């Protein structure tokens, strides 16, 4: 009986791990898509002097990307512009 329970738990954990790995791969592809699709627009907004928070909200609204990753994205573009 304990062996069966252990086997079920391990099987469930394997399914969860596989699902998470798949999600990570999709997110990596999505971040590459954002980099190509929004970089010019973000550069224009930065040149206009718009606050980072406003740019982050726009990225969030258009892509569904979280605010923290959006901030990191904006900050990386700022660094490249310098």
Sine and cosine of phi, psi and omega as CSV:
sin_phi,cos_phi,sin_psi,cos_psi,sin_omega,cos_omega
0.00,0.00,-0.74,0.67,0.03,-1.00
-0.89,0.46,-0.53,0.85,0.03,-1.00
-0.90,0.43,-0.68,0.74,0.01,-1.00
-0.90,0.45,-0.67,0.74,0.02,-1.00
-0.89,0.46,-0.69,0.73,0.04,-1.00
-0.89,0.46,-0.65,0.76,0.00,-1.00
-0.90,0.43,-0.66,0.75,0.03,-1.00
-0.91,0.42,-0.69,0.72,0.00,-1.00
-0.89,0.45,-0.71,0.70,0.00,-1.00
-0.89,0.46,-0.66,0.75,0.02,-1.00
-0.89,0.45,-0.69,0.72,0.04,-1.00
-0.88,0.47,-0.67,0.74,0.02,-1.00
-0.90,0.44,-0.62,0.79,0.04,-1.00
-0.89,0.45,-0.67,0.74,0.01,-1.00
-0.89,0.46,-0.68,0.73,0.02,-1.00
-0.89,0.45,-0.70,0.72,-0.01,-1.00
-0.89,0.46,-0.69,0.72,0.01,-1.00
-0.89,0.45,-0.66,0.75,0.02,-1.00
-0.90,0.44,-0.66,0.75,0.01,-1.00
-0.92,0.39,-0.65,0.76,0.04,-1.00
-0.89,0.46,-0.63,0.78,0.05,-1.00
-0.90,0.44,-0.68,0.74,0.01,-1.00
-0.89,0.45,-0.66,0.75,0.02,-1.00
-0.87,0.49,-0.70,0.72,0.00,-1.00
-0.88,0.47,-0.68,0.74,0.03,-1.00
-0.89,0.46,-0.66,0.75,0.00,-1.00
-0.91,0.41,-0.60,0.80,0.05,-1.00
-0.90,0.44,-0.67,0.74,0.04,-1.00
-0.91,0.41,-0.62,0.78,-0.01,-1.00
-0.91,0.42,-0.66,0.75,-0.01,-1.00
-0.92,0.40,-0.55,0.84,0.08,-1.00
-0.91,0.40,-0.63,0.77,0.03,-1.00
-0.88,0.47,-0.69,0.72,0.00,-1.00
-0.88,0.47,-0.67,0.74,-0.03,-1.00
-0.84,0.54,-0.63,0.78,0.00,-1.00
-0.99,0.17,-0.59,0.81,-0.15,-0.99
-0.99,0.12,-0.43,0.90,-0.13,-0.99
-0.89,-0.46,-0.14,0.99,-0.12,-0.99
-0.86,0.51,-0.71,0.70,0.00,-1.00
-0.88,0.47,-0.67,0.74,0.00,-1.00
-0.90,0.43,-0.66,0.75,0.02,-1.00
-0.91,0.42,-0.67,0.75,0.04,-1.00
-0.86,0.52,-0.69,0.73,0.02,-1.00
-0.89,0.46,-0.68,0.74,0.00,-1.00
-0.91,0.41,-0.62,0.79,0.03,-1.00
-0.91,0.40,-0.66,0.75,0.02,-1.00
-0.90,0.44,-0.52,0.85,0.06,-1.00
-0.96,0.28,-0.21,0.98,0.01,-1.00
1.00,0.07,0.32,0.95,0.03,-1.00
-0.92,0.39,0.58,-0.82,0.02,-1.00
-0.90,0.43,0.52,-0.85,0.00,-1.00
-0.83,0.55,-0.63,0.77,-0.03,-1.00
-0.89,0.46,-0.59,0.81,0.02,-1.00
-0.93,0.37,-0.65,0.76,0.02,-1.00
-0.91,0.41,-0.66,0.75,0.03,-1.00
-0.87,0.50,-0.68,0.74,0.01,-1.00
-0.89,0.45,-0.64,0.77,0.01,-1.00
-0.89,0.45,-0.71,0.71,0.03,-1.00
-0.87,0.49,-0.70,0.71,0.01,-1.00
-0.87,0.50,-0.71,0.70,-0.03,-1.00
-0.92,0.39,-0.62,0.79,-0.07,-1.00
-0.99,0.12,-0.47,0.88,-0.11,-0.99
-0.88,-0.47,-0.34,0.94,-0.08,-1.00
0.99,0.12,0.05,1.00,0.04,-1.00
-0.92,0.39,0.62,-0.78,0.00,-1.00
-0.89,0.45,0.31,-0.95,-0.06,-1.00
-0.92,0.39,-0.62,0.78,-0.01,-1.00
-0.91,0.41,-0.76,0.65,0.07,-1.00
-0.88,0.47,-0.55,0.84,0.04,-1.00
-0.90,0.43,-0.65,0.76,0.03,-1.00
-0.90,0.45,-0.70,0.71,0.02,-1.00
-0.87,0.48,-0.63,0.78,0.02,-1.00
-0.90,0.44,-0.73,0.68,0.01,-1.00
-0.89,0.45,-0.69,0.72,0.01,-1.00
-0.88,0.47,-0.61,0.79,0.01,-1.00
-0.92,0.39,-0.59,0.81,0.04,-1.00
-0.94,0.35,-0.64,0.77,0.04,-1.00
-0.85,0.53,-0.71,0.71,-0.01,-1.00
-0.88,0.47,-0.65,0.76,-0.01,-1.00
-0.94,0.33,-0.41,0.91,0.00,-1.00
-0.98,0.20,-0.32,0.95,-0.06,-1.00
-0.98,0.18,0.00,0.00,0.00,0.00
